[in-house]
Amino acid sequence: MSVGLSTLAMVAIVIIIVASVGFALYLPTTSHCGSACTTSSVIYQTVESNMTLRGQAAAVPCVGFNEANCPSASNSTLRDVDLILYGNTYYYLYNFTETPTGYSTFSNATTTITSYPKPSTFTTWFTNSSVFCISPAHPLTNTERQNPTCPTAPYSSMTIAIRNPSSTSALNSSSGLRLDLALALNASGGVAVVASVLNTRSSTNTVAAENQWPLGAEDMLMWVQGYCGPPPDLPLGYAIFQGNYSPGNLTGATPLALEAQPLGGLCPAQPVASSFAFNPASDVASVSESGGIGGGGGENVTTSTACQRAPGIDCWWGGLGTWSGYWTGSTQQNGAGLVSGGACPGQTASQQFPSGCPLEFNRFAPGVYTVVAGDEWGQVAILHFTVASS
């Protein structure tokens, strides 16, 4: 059977299947329980099994895993695909096996990291155009492409509500810099975070870097994904905490790992920002750097976190700052995972190499969450949102 998944075509409660002998009515009541089940409830329903996809939908897993030599959409065929229903959304489910490419190992004075073993089989949920989730966590697809691990609990709706106010600022009158923080609800069901540092003066404003972060710089940049740690030329950041916090009780609180961090090979020495020359009435600054390869230098960076730094574009972002959950664990259990998330359940502090649990994406649990923005100069802005489920 050949099918194509369409949002309009798949929202019906029943599916009509055309057979050689006529029409048959198919009710999506069959339950599928494998690795994606709890002990008491089914994660999803299987609507149809052992399907064959042809065309663009059939090419999605190969392209999504960044495999070499993927066939064109017109020549793609994918067999043994299931059609599943999770909540009110239909997905294709397929067990994808990567092409073996061997192992790679990186060692330094403190740890040895071995790449994800291959061949490996991953369960993926996908649509006509994109991969939705991958399990177990895959170093490339789950992190660099920001796909979550597949759900491990029965569907439940999640509602995010932003507490008043939805925006706030902190102004340093001596430097003329204002830290802005705003929250908004995203159409995909997450909370969007936008933070920026603005020069309130009508002339160029050069300010020395002070490294007076309200939290550790790494804690403020867990939404930035990279191989060599936080960017040294970004003068602001933010963190999300589970719980209701104020500036006075943040000590000891553990920020959520909004992005899992792929751990790469040898990192070059990175230049350190010594000062920021902000354009008039702008959040764009020219950065004076020292150290690193090639000595000093400068570059233009946008201090708004609602943009992305890509090759040739001097601008930092982190997943566009829209969040519906966080990461825990690592891809290996020996404390030196190829991809590292946040502390495992039961661990009391964030660890660089979480051990004891696999890398997994966790939706925000019901409760109150605190968003803390901060900058190089010690300014702090705090907002809150709540999560409820039904």
N, C-alpha and C positions, 0 to 999 in steps of 0.2 A: 504494500500500500504506500503511495506517495502522498505526502501532505505538506502544507506550508502553514506556519503559525501566524495568525493575524489577530490583532487586538479585537477587531470587530467580529471576526469569524468565530473566535473561541470563547466569547462571553456567554454563549447560550448554555442553559442548564443541561440540555441533551445534545447529543451529536448524532447526526444522520450519516450513516455509512452506506455508500453505494456498493452493492455487491452484484455479481454477475446474474444473480437470480432475482434481483429487485432491491427493495429498500429494507433495511433493518434498523430498529431503534436501539441505540446504545445508551445506557444510563451509567454515568460515572460513579458507580458504587463500589467498584473493586478496590480493595485496600492492598497496598504494597508495603511490606515490612522487611527491611534489610538493615544495612548499617545506619540508615537514617531514621531509626525508630527509637522511641523511649520504651520503657518496659510496660507502660500503661496506655499509651496513646500513639496513634499513627501520625507521623510527621506530615504526610501528604497522601493524596489519593492517586492511584494509577488509573488514568482514563483509557489508555490504549497501550499495548505492549508490542515489542518486536516490529516497530514500524521501520520503513525505509524512507529517508529523506533524500531529495534531489534538488540541486540548485543552490541558491545562496545560503539557505538555512543549513545545508549539509556541510558548508565550508566553515561555519562559525567556530567549531571547536579547534580545528587545525590552525586557523588564523589567530584565535584567541590565545593559544599556547605558544605562539610565535615559532611554530615549527618551520623548518626549511622545506622548500619544494611543495608547498600546499597547492592542490589543484585549483584551477579557476572555478568560480561559482558555477559556470555553465557545465563544467565537467565533474562536479562534486556529487558523490553518493555516500550516504552514511546509513548503515544497517544496524539493527538491534537497538533502536531508539525507543524510549518510552515517552508518552505524553502524560504529564502529571498536573495535578491541581493543588496549589498551595494557597490557602486563603481564597481569594477571588481571582487569582492569576494563574494562567497556564504556562508551563515551561516544558521544553524537551529535557529529558535526562539521558545522559550517555556516559559510559565508562570509557574514558580516553586513555590510551597507553602511549606514552612518549617514546620517541625513537631513541634507542640507547646511544649515548655519546661518551660514556666513560665517566671518570671522576676528575675533579680538580681539587687541589689542596693548597691552602695558604697557611703559613706559619709565621709567627713573630715571637717575641720574647715571652709572651704571656699565654698564648693560646694557639691551637691548631684548628683550622676550620676546613672540613671536607664538604664538598658540594653535595647537593641532594642526589642520592643514588638513582641510577637509571638502569634499565627501564623501570618506570613507575606508572601505576594506574591511578587515575584521578576520576572522581565522580564530578561531572559538571552539569549545571542547569543552564540552559541558554534559550534565546529567542531567535527569531529570524535574522537578527542583526548583531547580537552581542552576547557575550558570556555574562551570566548573572552571578554565579558563585562557583567555587572550586573547593573540593575536599579530597584529601587533606590539603592544608595550605601549600601553595606552590610559590617558590621564591620570586618568580617573575610575575605571574598572572595575579596573584593575590595582593602583592605589594606595589610593584611599579604600575600596574594597571588598576589598582585599588578595588579589586573584586573581593568581596567577603568570602569566608568559608560558608558552606551551605548550612541552612538551619538545622538544628538538632533538637528542636522542640516544636510541638504542634503550633500552628499559626495562631497568633493573637495580635489584635490591632494595637498600635502604639500611637498615643496622642501626646504631642509636645506643646506645651503652653509657655509663652514667655511672660515672666512676671514684669509688672511695671516697676521702673521704666524699662523701655527696650533699648535705650541708648544712654551713654554717659560720657563725661570727659574729665580730664585732669589737666590743669594749666599750670606750667612753671613760669611765673611772671618774670623771673630773672633771665631765663634762657629764651623766652618767647615761644617755646614749644608746647603744643597741646596734644595729649594722648586721647584719642577717640576710640570708643568701643560701641558696637551696635550688634543686636541680634535680630534675626528675621526667620520666619518659617519658610522652608523650601517646599516646592510642589512635590518633591519626591518623598516628603515626610521627615526630613531632617531639620536641624537647626543650623542656620547660616551665621557664621561669625565673621565680622569685618572689623579690623583694627588698623589704625594708622597714626602716624605722628605728623602733625601739621605745623609748619612755620607760620605763626600768626602775624609776623611782621611783613611790611611791604617792601623790604629789601632783603638781599641775600644774607643768610644767617648762618655763620660758621660756629659749630659747637663741638668742643672736644668730647671724645668718647670717655665715659666715666665708669662703665662696667658696674653700675649700681643697681643691678636687676633686683626686683623685689623678691624673686625666687632665683634658684640657680638658672643660668642661661639655658642649659639643656632642658630643664623642666618647662621653660617657657616656649620651647620650640619642638615639642613632641608632635606637632602637626606637620612639620617639615620632614620630607623623606630624602635621605641621602646616604652616601657610602662613607663619608668622612666626618660625620657629626654635624652639629649646627653650623650654619653659615656664619663666618666671623664678621661679615659686613652688614648684617641685618640688625637695625637698632631697636627692634621691638618684637614682641611675641605675645602668645597667650596660652593658657592652659585651661582644661576643663576638669573639675573635681566632682566626684560623687559625694553630695552632702551640701549642707548650708553653711557657707563660710563667709567671714568678713575679714578685713585686713588684719585684725588683731588675733585671729585664731588659725592662720594658715600654716604656722610652723608645724612641721611634721606631716602635713597632708600630702598624699601621693597623687600626682596628676595622672589622668588616664592616657594610655598610649594610643593617640588618635591615628597614628600611622605606624605600621610595623616597619622596622628598619632592616633592609638588606645589607649584610655586612660584606664588603668587597675586599679587594686586595690591598696592597700597600697604598696608603694615602699620602699625597705630597704635602709638604709643609704649606699651610694656608696663610695668606697674608691677614694681618689683623688691622681692623679699622682704627685709626687714631683720631679722626675727626670727620664730621659730616657738614657739608656746606649746602644748606637747604635753599632751594630757589624761593623767590619772594612769594608769600602766601601760597605755599605748595607743600606737598608731602614727598616731593622728589628731591633727592640730595646727591651731590657729588662726594664720593667717599675717598678720603686720603688713607692709603694703606701702607703698612710697613712689614718687612719680613716676607717670608714665602719665597717661592721660586721667582727669580728675576728681580728681587728687591721690592722697592715701593711701587707707586703707581696710583691710579685712580680710575673710577668708573662711575657711571650713573646708575643708581638703583632706585627703584620705587619702594617706598617704605610701607605702602598699603599691602596688607596680606591677602587682599582679594585678587591677586594676579599671580601668574606663574613665571618662573624663570626657565626659559627654554634656550637651546643653543642660539646665540646671537641676540637674545633679548635679556637685558639686564633688569630682571624683575623677579622677585620671589613670590611664591604662593604655596599653598598646601592643600591640594584637593579642592580648591576654590573655597575652603573653609566651611564646608557643609557636612554635618556629622549626624549619624544616627546610632553610633556605637563606638566600640574601642577594641583593641587587641590585647590578648594575653598569651604567654607562652613563647615557644620557639620551635623551629622546624626540627631540631635535634634535642635529645634528652640528656646530653652530656655537659650542659652548661656553656656550649660554644656553638649555638645554632647558626645556620647560614642566614636565617632571618629571625630577628628578635622582636618580640612584642613587649607587653608590660608584665608585671609580676603575676605569677600563677595564683589562682584562688588559694587563700590561706597564708600567702606571703604578706608580710606587713610593710614591705618597702619595695619600691621599684628597683629592678636589677638590670644591669646591662645585658646579662645573659641569663634570662629566666630558665629554670630547669624544673622538671617534674610535671610538665603539662605540654601538650602540643600547641602550636600556633593556631589561634582560633579568634574569629571575629565575634564579639558579643554585643547584641543590641542593648541600648540603654535600658536598665531595669527601672521599674516605677520608683519615683522619689524626686528629691530636689537636687539640682546640679548647679554648680557655681562656675562661672567663666571669669577668669582673672587675666587681664591684659597688663603688661608692664613694659618698660623701656630701659635703655642704657642709663638713664638719668634718675631712676628710682620712682618714676611716676606709676601710679596704680589706678586701674579702673575695674570695677566689679559689677557683674550683672548675674541674674539667675533665671533658670527655666525649670519647669517641672515635667515629668513624664508619667503618664498614666496608661494602663492597659485595660482591655475589656475581655 
